[in-house]
């Protein structure tokens, strides 16, 4: 998220000329601060504070900064980073939704269908709602359910039970114009 000043001319992407903070778009699921050595927080770790301020889950890999109070921040050893990231990413977050959408793309591209994917947690189960605007063959629906479930399970490392729902919601109907209808002018009446 943050880039060294020598790369972009600013301590973070949001302060670079023409830059935009990735946290402002809402597409960040997790802010990770990898610390090589113990000690106080440095300027390069400002992204951790920005993430906490934005309400994005945060994770510190290595020794937490000394003298800093970091509420609701997960910590892990550097060697356990991949597992800790999977555990810290929200089960219904943007990253997981993208993984499901990306898994469906090859299946639906040849059909000309673009799915809308929504995730909702209800009583400890995540429901994956996939809406398509074109009716699909039954075997495509079965394949979509399987691919979505596998992508979700991989993205969350199987830590959350998921159920997949596929629905066909036709888009707005367009009428074919068969010619112009003449509206009599007020003078012709």
Backbone as CSV, one residue per row, in Angstrom:
resi,resn,N_x,N_y,N_z,CA_x,CA_y,CA_z,C_x,C_y,C_z
1,UNK,0.835,-1.173,0.000,0.000,0.000,0.000,0.881,1.237,0.000
2,UNK,1.776,1.379,0.919,2.656,2.546,0.944,3.910,2.215,0.166
3,UNK,4.421,3.207,-0.487,5.614,3.020,-1.296,6.719,3.905,-0.757
4,UNK,7.962,3.434,-0.838,9.071,4.269,-0.376,9.118,5.577,-1.155
5,UNK,9.519,6.675,-0.496,9.559,7.979,-1.154,10.347,7.984,-2.450
6,UNK,11.427,7.216,-2.527,12.240,7.246,-3.723,11.540,6.614,-4.918
7,UNK,10.469,5.858,-4.695,9.746,5.211,-5.786,8.710,6.147,-6.382
8,UNK,7.913,6.814,-5.562,6.832,7.651,-6.080,6.957,9.111,-5.676
9,UNK,7.960,9.486,-4.933,8.124,10.872,-4.538,7.312,11.261,-3.319
10,UNK,6.667,10.313,-2.682,5.865,10.586,-1.492,5.914,9.351,-0.597
11,UNK,5.641,9.534,0.712,5.727,8.386,1.621,4.618,7.351,1.399
12,UNK,3.580,7.685,0.642,2.543,6.689,0.355,1.887,7.014,-0.980
13,UNK,1.182,6.051,-1.524,0.537,6.214,-2.837,-0.480,7.345,-2.829
14,UNK,-1.161,7.549,-1.726,-2.177,8.594,-1.644,-1.612,10.000,-1.659
15,UNK,-0.345,10.161,-1.272,0.278,11.483,-1.254,1.107,11.772,-2.496
16,UNK,1.254,10.786,-3.351,2.021,10.988,-4.585,1.232,11.897,-5.520
17,UNK,1.919,12.659,-6.359,1.207,13.520,-7.311,0.250,12.687,-8.174
18,UNK,-1.015,13.053,-8.148,-2.030,12.317,-8.902,-2.403,10.983,-8.297
19,UNK,-1.858,10.685,-7.123,-2.111,9.391,-6.490,-3.452,9.334,-5.779
20,UNK,-3.862,8.140,-5.459,-5.113,7.919,-4.739,-4.863,6.829,-3.709
21,UNK,-5.382,7.027,-2.536,-5.209,6.043,-1.472,-6.007,4.781,-1.796
22,UNK,-5.367,3.620,-1.803,-6.080,2.373,-2.080,-7.192,2.101,-1.062
23,UNK,-7.040,2.634,0.143,-8.069,2.420,1.167,-9.344,3.194,0.841
24,UNK,-9.228,4.268,0.067,-10.396,5.089,-0.270,-11.342,4.362,-1.209
25,UNK,-10.831,3.410,-1.985,-11.667,2.681,-2.940,-12.453,1.551,-2.301
26,UNK,-12.079,1.152,-1.098,-12.792,0.063,-0.431,-12.434,-1.318,-0.945
27,UNK,-11.367,-1.433,-1.735,-10.981,-2.730,-2.280,-9.890,-3.419,-1.464
28,UNK,-9.480,-2.853,-0.363,-8.424,-3.442,0.460,-9.069,-4.274,1.558
29,UNK,-8.690,-5.542,1.617,-9.234,-6.448,2.623,-8.375,-6.521,3.882
30,UNK,-7.083,-6.273,3.724,-6.168,-6.470,4.835,-4.928,-5.605,4.632
31,UNK,-4.483,-4.945,5.692,-3.232,-4.192,5.671,-2.223,-5.015,6.466
32,UNK,-1.087,-5.325,5.828,-0.053,-6.143,6.469,1.195,-5.306,6.662
33,UNK,1.710,-5.328,7.875,2.956,-4.653,8.229,3.965,-5.743,8.554
34,UNK,4.960,-5.929,7.681,5.989,-6.941,7.909,7.182,-6.254,8.545
35,UNK,7.510,-6.663,9.766,8.597,-6.043,10.539,9.772,-6.998,10.596
36,UNK,10.908,-6.525,10.160,12.108,-7.366,10.174,12.799,-7.365,11.525
37,UNK,12.727,-6.222,12.220,13.404,-6.130,13.511,12.458,-5.500,14.528
38,UNK,12.621,-5.843,15.807,11.798,-5.198,16.833,12.193,-3.733,16.972
39,UNK,11.306,-2.961,17.539,11.610,-1.553,17.772,10.373,-0.698,17.610
40,UNK,10.581,0.621,17.686,9.441,1.526,17.555,8.921,1.562,16.108
41,UNK,7.716,2.064,15.965,7.106,2.197,14.649,7.893,3.209,13.828
42,UNK,8.022,2.934,12.526,8.750,3.836,11.637,7.760,4.534,10.696
43,UNK,8.257,5.532,9.972,7.416,6.272,9.021,6.908,5.361,7.903
44,UNK,7.667,4.344,7.576,7.248,3.415,6.523,6.056,2.554,6.954
45,UNK,5.701,2.594,8.202,4.576,1.798,8.697,3.301,2.624,8.846
46,UNK,3.280,3.783,8.244,2.093,4.642,8.330,0.862,3.948,7.763
47,UNK,1.033,3.071,6.796,-0.091,2.341,6.200,-0.856,1.519,7.220
48,UNK,-0.155,1.029,8.235,-0.808,0.277,9.306,-1.785,1.176,10.051
49,UNK,-1.349,2.377,10.377,-2.223,3.331,11.066,-3.388,3.753,10.174
50,UNK,-3.110,3.968,8.891,-4.176,4.332,7.950,-5.213,3.218,7.859
51,UNK,-4.744,1.981,7.798,-5.659,0.843,7.743,-6.539,0.768,8.974
52,UNK,-5.940,0.956,10.153,-6.719,0.923,11.390,-7.724,2.065,11.400
53,UNK,-7.308,3.246,10.961,-8.200,4.402,10.928,-9.370,4.180,9.966
54,UNK,-9.113,3.458,8.859,-10.146,3.190,7.855,-11.048,2.021,8.235
55,UNK,-10.693,1.304,9.286,-11.496,0.156,9.694,-11.162,-1.124,8.940
56,UNK,-10.045,-1.124,8.211,-9.611,-2.314,7.486,-8.856,-3.216,8.467
57,UNK,-9.083,-4.533,8.441,-8.322,-5.423,9.319,-6.825,-5.250,9.106
58,UNK,-6.063,-5.352,10.184,-4.620,-5.172,10.117,-3.903,-6.372,10.713
59,UNK,-2.694,-6.609,10.221,-1.885,-7.735,10.665,-0.433,-7.289,10.735
60,UNK,0.219,-7.573,11.851,1.646,-7.289,12.005,2.377,-8.624,12.016
61,UNK,3.285,-8.798,11.035,4.108,-10.002,10.982,5.462,-9.665,11.574
62,UNK,5.808,-10.339,12.636,7.048,-10.050,13.351,6.698,-9.424,14.689
63,UNK,7.658,-8.762,15.296,7.445,-8.146,16.604,6.596,-6.886,16.469
64,UNK,5.529,-6.756,17.265,4.730,-5.525,17.216,5.605,-4.328,17.590
65,UNK,5.301,-3.148,17.065,6.104,-1.971,17.399,6.099,-1.716,18.902
66,UNK,7.267,-1.422,19.440,7.350,-1.136,20.870,6.760,0.241,21.136
67,UNK,6.060,0.343,22.252,5.497,1.614,22.665,4.236,2.013,21.923
68,UNK,3.753,1.174,21.028,2.545,1.514,20.261,1.383,0.663,20.751
69,UNK,0.242,1.285,20.890,-0.965,0.556,21.237,-1.736,0.334,19.948
70,UNK,-1.855,-0.910,19.547,-2.516,-1.247,18.290,-3.746,-2.115,18.581
71,UNK,-4.870,-1.486,18.846,-6.062,-2.278,19.141,-6.539,-3.036,17.911
72,UNK,-7.119,-4.192,18.128,-7.696,-5.016,17.056,-6.722,-5.336,15.934
73,UNK,-5.439,-5.429,16.255,-4.440,-5.783,15.258,-3.979,-7.199,15.526
74,UNK,-4.085,-8.043,14.508,-3.603,-9.415,14.629,-2.091,-9.412,14.473
75,UNK,-1.443,-10.364,15.108,0.008,-10.497,14.973,0.335,-11.947,14.642
76,UNK,1.487,-12.142,14.012,1.949,-13.493,13.707,3.454,-13.461,13.527
77,UNK,4.034,-14.623,13.460,5.447,-14.745,13.126,5.570,-14.614,11.614
78,UNK,6.689,-14.111,11.141,6.872,-13.898,9.704,6.677,-15.192,8.910
79,UNK,7.077,-16.320,9.449,6.933,-17.600,8.754,5.494,-18.066,8.624
80,UNK,4.607,-17.517,9.429,3.195,-17.910,9.405,2.323,-16.895,8.674
81,UNK,2.944,-16.045,7.867,2.225,-14.930,7.249,1.075,-15.374,6.354
82,UNK,1.276,-16.363,5.500,0.216,-16.774,4.562,-1.018,-17.259,5.322
83,UNK,-0.823,-18.103,6.307,-1.959,-18.622,7.084,-2.629,-17.506,7.881
84,UNK,-1.826,-16.596,8.438,-2.389,-15.489,9.223,-3.198,-14.542,8.341
85,UNK,-2.729,-14.307,7.113,-3.472,-13.447,6.177,-4.821,-14.072,5.855
86,UNK,-4.826,-15.353,5.569,-6.086,-16.030,5.243,-7.052,-15.948,6.417
87,UNK,-6.522,-16.055,7.619,-7.368,-15.992,8.812,-7.884,-14.575,9.061
88,UNK,-7.093,-13.580,8.706,-7.467,-12.192,8.989,-8.383,-11.573,7.932
89,UNK,-8.394,-12.123,6.716,-9.232,-11.558,5.645,-10.688,-11.877,5.933
90,UNK,-11.558,-10.883,5.845,-12.978,-11.125,6.102,-13.559,-12.160,5.136
91,UNK,-14.392,-13.031,5.649,-14.980,-14.113,4.856,-15.910,-13.603,3.763
92,UNK,-16.341,-12.347,3.860,-17.219,-11.777,2.838,-16.591,-10.538,2.206
93,UNK,-15.267,-10.418,2.280,-14.574,-9.238,1.783,-14.394,-9.222,0.275
94,UNK,-13.888,-8.100,-0.210,-13.708,-7.874,-1.645,-12.749,-8.880,-2.270
95,UNK,-11.693,-9.247,-1.558,-10.718,-10.193,-2.102,-11.350,-11.554,-2.363
96,UNK,-12.171,-12.005,-1.453,-12.842,-13.295,-1.606,-13.863,-13.209,-2.751
97,UNK,-14.599,-12.118,-2.817,-15.581,-11.937,-3.894,-14.879,-11.931,-5.257
98,UNK,-13.725,-11.251,-5.347,-12.969,-11.244,-6.602,-12.518,-12.649,-6.981
99,UNK,-12.088,-13.438,-6.004,-11.647,-14.810,-6.292,-12.784,-15.627,-6.900
100,UNK,-13.977,-15.469,-6.373,-15.142,-16.193,-6.905,-15.472,-15.695,-8.306
101,UNK,-15.508,-14.383,-8.492,-15.821,-13.812,-9.804,-14.799,-14.242,-10.846
102,UNK,-13.517,-14.220,-10.481,-12.457,-14.624,-11.410,-12.571,-16.103,-11.785
103,UNK,-12.980,-16.935,-10.836,-13.129,-18.366,-11.120,-14.278,-18.621,-12.094
104,UNK,-15.312,-17.798,-12.043,-16.465,-17.981,-12.922,-16.240,-17.424,-14.327
105,UNK,-15.321,-16.486,-14.467,-15.119,-15.793,-15.743,-14.881,-16.738,-16.926
106,UNK,-13.979,-17.719,-16.830,-13.755,-18.583,-17.992,-15.001,-19.388,-18.386
107,UNK,-15.788,-19.780,-17.425,-16.987,-20.565,-17.699,-18.018,-19.721,-18.427
108,UNK,-18.195,-18.490,-17.961,-19.272,-17.658,-18.477,-18.882,-16.795,-19.664
109,UNK,-17.591,-16.587,-19.886,-17.140,-15.724,-20.983,-17.657,-16.227,-22.319
110,UNK,-17.587,-17.531,-22.528,-18.037,-18.066,-23.818,-19.553,-17.981,-23.983
111,UNK,-20.285,-17.797,-22.893,-21.734,-17.628,-22.952,-22.126,-16.150,-23.066
112,UNK,-21.140,-15.252,-22.920,-21.431,-13.825,-22.956,-22.158,-13.347,-21.713
113,UNK,-21.945,-14.038,-20.605,-22.642,-13.727,-19.355,-21.649,-13.146,-18.356
114,UNK,-22.036,-12.074,-17.691,-21.224,-11.473,-16.638,-21.987,-11.616,-15.334
115,UNK,-21.441,-12.373,-14.383,-22.172,-12.589,-13.140,-22.022,-11.429,-12.161
116,UNK,-23.024,-11.272,-11.343,-22.932,-10.369,-10.191,-22.799,-11.278,-8.973
117,UNK,-21.756,-11.059,-8.190,-21.489,-11.926,-7.040,-21.624,-11.110,-5.762
118,UNK,-22.431,-11.613,-4.836,-22.567,-10.997,-3.520,-22.357,-12.068,-2.461
119,UNK,-21.750,-11.683,-1.357,-21.498,-12.597,-0.252,-22.189,-12.065,0.992
120,UNK,-22.842,-12.949,1.722,-23.508,-12.543,2.959,-23.355,-13.658,3.984
121,UNK,-23.051,-13.267,5.215,-22.910,-14.253,6.281,-24.184,-14.297,7.103
122,UNK,-24.678,-15.493,7.318,-25.897,-15.695,8.091,-25.714,-16.910,8.989
123,UNK,-25.739,-16.702,10.278,-25.611,-17.789,11.265,-24.386,-18.667,11.043
124,UNK,-23.240,-18.044,10.761,-21.989,-18.782,10.624,-21.773,-19.425,9.263
125,UNK,-22.695,-19.253,8.339,-22.548,-19.772,6.977,-22.518,-18.595,6.017
126,UNK,-21.587,-18.630,5.072,-21.531,-17.584,4.057,-22.307,-18.069,2.841
127,UNK,-23.213,-17.228,2.389,-24.013,-17.519,1.202,-23.433,-16.730,0.039
128,UNK,-23.121,-17.429,-1.038,-22.616,-16.809,-2.252,-23.795,-16.706,-3.208
129,UNK,-24.217,-15.483,-3.485,-25.335,-15.243,-4.386,-24.768,-14.824,-5.732
130,UNK,-25.031,-15.640,-6.748,-24.535,-15.358,-8.087,-25.742,-15.111,-8.982
131,UNK,-25.820,-13.921,-9.553,-26.918,-13.552,-10.443,-26.394,-13.433,-11.861
132,UNK,-27.136,-13.997,-12.793,-26.799,-13.884,-14.210,-28.025,-13.365,-14.957
133,UNK,-27.771,-12.671,-16.056,-28.880,-12.077,-16.810,-29.378,-12.975,-17.936
134,UNK,-28.684,-14.068,-18.222,-29.099,-14.990,-19.273,-29.403,-16.358,-18.646
135,UNK,-30.412,-17.001,-19.132,-30.707,-18.359,-18.670,-29.571,-19.272,-19.122
136,UNK,-29.157,-20.165,-18.252,-28.064,-21.080,-18.553,-28.553,-22.517,-18.462
137,UNK,-27.873,-23.388,-19.178,-28.192,-24.812,-19.113,-27.914,-25.331,-17.707
138,UNK,-28.624,-26.364,-17.322,-28.494,-26.925,-15.971,-27.061,-27.350,-15.673
139,UNK,-26.359,-27.920,-16.659,-24.984,-28.347,-16.404,-24.055,-27.157,-16.169
140,UNK,-24.341,-26.003,-16.792,-23.553,-24.797,-16.536,-23.792,-24.285,-15.118
141,UNK,-25.014,-24.367,-14.656,-25.330,-23.919,-13.295,-24.615,-24.798,-12.278
142,UNK,-24.618,-26.109,-12.509,-23.921,-27.035,-11.603,-22.428,-26.724,-11.600
143,UNK,-21.847,-26.491,-12.780,-20.432,-26.160,-12.876,-20.134,-24.831,-12.179
144,UNK,-20.999,-23.840,-12.359,-20.820,-22.547,-11.690,-20.814,-22.712,-10.180
145,UNK,-21.756,-23.470,-9.660,-21.807,-23.686,-8.202,-20.514,-24.327,-7.702
146,UNK,-20.056,-25.330,-8.416,-18.843,-26.048,-8.006,-17.625,-25.130,-8.057
147,UNK,-17.461,-24.392,-9.156,-16.305,-23.506,-9.299,-16.334,-22.379,-8.263
148,UNK,-17.507,-21.817,-8.008,-17.629,-20.743,-7.016,-17.279,-21.269,-5.633
149,UNK,-17.794,-22.449,-5.295,-17.515,-23.025,-3.974,-16.027,-23.322,-3.817
150,UNK,-15.405,-23.893,-4.851,-13.970,-24.190,-4.769,-13.144,-22.915,-4.625
151,UNK,-13.480,-21.888,-5.398,-12.743,-20.622,-5.315,-12.904,-20.002,-3.934
152,UNK,-14.107,-20.042,-3.402,-14.344,-19.484,-2.074,-13.567,-20.268,-1.011
153,UNK,-13.613,-21.584,-1.106,-12.926,-22.434,-0.125,-11.418,-22.206,-0.171
154,UNK,-10.868,-22.055,-1.380,-9.429,-21.765,-1.503,-9.094,-20.403,-0.906
155,UNK,-9.910,-19.397,-1.213,-9.632,-18.033,-0.752,-9.712,-17.913,0.761
156,UNK,-10.589,-18.680,1.387,-10.747,-18.609,2.847,-10.060,-19.763,3.560
157,UNK,-9.379,-20.606,2.783,-8.695,-21.788,3.316,-9.647,-22.704,4.078
158,UNK,-10.875,-22.747,3.631,-11.865,-23.670,4.184,-12.290,-23.377,5.601
159,UNK,-12.038,-22.174,6.102,-12.365,-21.881,7.498,-13.820,-21.510,7.715
160,UNK,-14.584,-21.291,6.624,-15.981,-20.898,6.748,-16.828,-21.793,5.848
161,UNK,-17.954,-22.255,6.364,-18.876,-23.056,5.558,-19.584,-22.134,4.571
162,UNK,-19.708,-22.568,3.319,-20.330,-21.730,2.292,-21.374,-22.505,1.511
163,UNK,-22.397,-21.778,1.086,-23.461,-22.318,0.240,-23.584,-21.398,-0.964
164,UNK,-23.723,-21.978,-2.148,-23.780,-21.187,-3.373,-25.202,-21.205,-3.930
165,UNK,-25.687,-20.019,-4.288,-27.006,-19.861,-4.910,-26.799,-19.195,-6.268
166,UNK,-27.421,-19.751,-7.307,-27.346,-19.160,-8.637,-28.760,-18.803,-9.063
167,UNK,-28.945,-17.569,-9.496,-30.271,-17.115,-9.922,-30.177,-16.410,-11.262
168,UNK,-31.209,-16.591,-12.043,-31.318,-15.918,-13.336,-32.247,-14.729,-13.163
169,UNK,-31.698,-13.549,-13.354,-32.471,-12.307,-13.279,-32.339,-11.602,-14.615
170,UNK,-33.370,-11.715,-15.459,-33.254,-11.070,-16.774,-33.070,-9.567,-16.644
171,UNK,-32.267,-9.027,-17.516,-32.056,-7.583,-17.537,-33.271,-6.889,-18.113
172,UNK,-33.215,-5.589,-18.232,-34.347,-4.850,-18.793,-34.628,-5.305,-20.217
173,UNK,-35.884,-5.497,-20.521,-36.290,-5.928,-21.856,-36.211,-4.756,-22.818
174,UNK,-35.674,-4.988,-23.974,-35.600,-3.951,-25.010,-36.571,-4.317,-26.113
175,UNK,-37.330,-3.360,-26.518,-38.265,-3.585,-27.617,-37.595,-3.179,-28.917
176,UNK,-37.805,-3.998,-29.916,-37.254,-3.677,-31.232,-38.136,-2.625,-31.890
177,UNK,-37.505,-1.599,-32.395,-38.268,-0.546,-33.071,-38.613,-1.018,-34.475
178,UNK,-39.895,-1.022,-34.813,-40.336,-1.472,-36.131,-40.614,-0.289,-37.040
179,UNK,-40.193,0.836,-36.691,-40.473,2.028,-37.480,-41.022,3.099,-36.573
180,UNK,-41.082,4.253,-37.087,-41.561,5.360,-36.270,-43.071,5.437,-36.330
181,UNK,-43.621,5.744,-35.221,-45.058,5.966,-35.162,-45.295,7.447,-35.305
182,UNK,-46.148,7.779,-36.250,-46.424,9.195,-36.469,-47.443,9.668,-35.468
183,UNK,-47.148,10.744,-34.862,-48.085,11.387,-33.944,-48.687,12.552,-34.690
184,UNK,-50.025,12.527,-34.845,-50.631,13.624,-35.606,-50.362,14.968,-34.930
185,UNK,-50.057,15.938,-35.736,-49.828,17.268,-35.191,-51.161,17.874,-34.789
186,UNK,-51.134,18.807,-33.852,-52.373,19.412,-33.403,-53.132,20.070,-34.544
187,UNK,-52.486,20.532,-35.581,-53.156,21.195,-36.696,-53.923,20.208,-37.556
188,UNK,-53.464,18.932,-37.597,-54.094,17.962,-38.466,-55.395,17.415,-37.885
189,UNK,-55.702,17.714,-36.653,-56.894,17.160,-35.999,-58.112,17.882,-36.404
